[in-house]
Amino acid sequence: MIVEIKNINLNEKTALGVKMNLPSTPVLLIRAKNGHVMCRYFDIKTAEKLGHSAVLVSGVKNFEDMLNAKVKDITPKAKELGVKKNMTGKEALEKLF
């Protein structure tokens, strides 16, 4: 499958997970109501310039990895929502609802 779209359920809320399988790596993003958790393939500086609430995790191959990975970087908008570095992706995603 080249593109996988999956509902990610956390505490009775649902985010949308998108995974695109490229030849050498998967590209992953989980979108909640007020922001998103993304893999290192995406650029946090671009998300910041666009005013997005974005959270960066790395070393992930699937949605479960994203939820368990530690947050490496965040945009100021995500920080305003209570996201902090070293939270898990799951903890950060909960703040983005």
Secondary structure per residue as TSV (DSSP state, phi and psi in degrees):
chain	resnum	aa	ss	phi	psi
A	1	M	-	360.0	129.0
A	2	I	-	-79.9	-44.2
A	3	V	E	-125.0	131.9
A	4	E	E	-118.8	131.7
A	5	I	E	-121.4	129.1
A	6	K	E	-142.4	140.6
A	7	N	E	-76.6	132.5
A	8	I	E	-110.6	111.9
A	9	N	E	-98.6	126.5
A	10	L	E	-138.8	122.3
A	11	N	T	47.6	51.2
A	12	E	T	66.0	14.4
A	13	K	E	-119.6	154.4
A	14	T	E	-124.9	129.6
A	15	A	E	-109.0	166.9
A	16	L	E	-110.5	120.6
A	17	G	E	-97.6	134.8
A	18	V	E	-127.0	126.9
A	19	K	E	-127.4	126.1
A	20	M	E	-115.9	123.5
A	21	N	E	-88.8	105.3
A	22	L	-	-88.4	165.5
A	23	P	S	-55.4	-35.9
A	24	S	S	-109.6	-10.8
A	25	T	-	-164.7	151.5
A	26	P	E	-82.7	149.1
A	27	V	E	-113.1	124.4
A	28	L	E	-126.2	143.6
A	29	L	E	-151.3	135.6
A	30	I	E	-119.6	120.7
A	31	R	E	-105.0	121.6
A	32	A	E	-106.1	179.4
A	33	K	T	-57.1	-42.2
A	34	N	T	-112.3	13.8
A	35	G	E	166.1	-171.3
A	36	H	E	-146.1	154.2
A	37	V	E	-105.0	131.1
A	38	M	E	-133.8	156.2
A	39	C	-	-81.4	171.7
A	40	R	T	-65.9	-13.4
A	41	Y	T	-59.1	-30.6
A	42	F	S	-87.9	157.4
A	43	D	-	-102.5	116.6
A	44	I	H	-64.9	-32.7
A	45	K	H	-66.1	-37.8
A	46	T	H	-66.2	-43.9
A	47	A	H	-59.2	-40.0
A	48	E	H	-64.6	-46.1
A	49	K	H	-59.9	-33.2
A	50	L	T	-83.2	-4.0
A	51	G	T	77.1	25.0
A	52	H	-	-86.4	152.2
A	53	S	-	-87.9	99.7
A	54	A	E	-128.6	147.5
A	55	V	E	-129.6	133.8
A	56	L	E	-109.7	129.4
A	57	V	-	-123.7	159.3
A	58	S	-	-136.8	166.7
A	59	G	S	70.9	31.8
A	60	V	-	-111.6	146.3
A	61	K	S	-122.2	-13.4
A	62	N	S	-155.0	177.1
A	63	F	H	-65.1	-38.5
A	64	E	H	-61.3	-42.7
A	65	D	H	-57.9	-41.9
A	66	M	H	-62.0	-40.3
A	67	L	H	-70.0	-29.1
A	68	N	H	-93.2	-18.7
A	69	A	S	-69.6	151.9
A	70	K	B	-81.0	141.5
A	71	V	-	-67.6	126.4
A	72	K	-	-95.8	-34.4
A	73	D	E	-155.3	154.9
A	74	I	E	-143.0	157.0
A	75	T	-	-88.2	160.9
A	76	P	H	-56.5	-35.5
A	77	K	H	-64.4	-38.5
A	78	A	H	-68.3	-37.7
A	79	K	H	-61.5	-39.1
A	80	E	H	-60.9	-27.4
A	81	L	T	-87.4	1.0
A	82	G	T	100.3	5.2
A	83	V	-	-76.2	138.6
A	84	K	-	-131.1	151.6
A	85	K	T	-59.9	149.0
A	86	N	T	75.6	-1.9
A	87	M	S	-65.7	166.2
A	88	T	B	-80.3	162.3
A	89	G	H	-58.5	-36.5
A	90	K	H	-63.5	-47.1
A	91	E	H	-60.9	-40.9
A	92	A	H	-65.7	-44.3
A	93	L	H	-60.3	-39.4
A	94	E	H	-59.8	-33.9
A	95	K	H	-72.1	-23.7
A	96	L	T	-87.4	0.9
A	97	F	-	-83.3	360.0
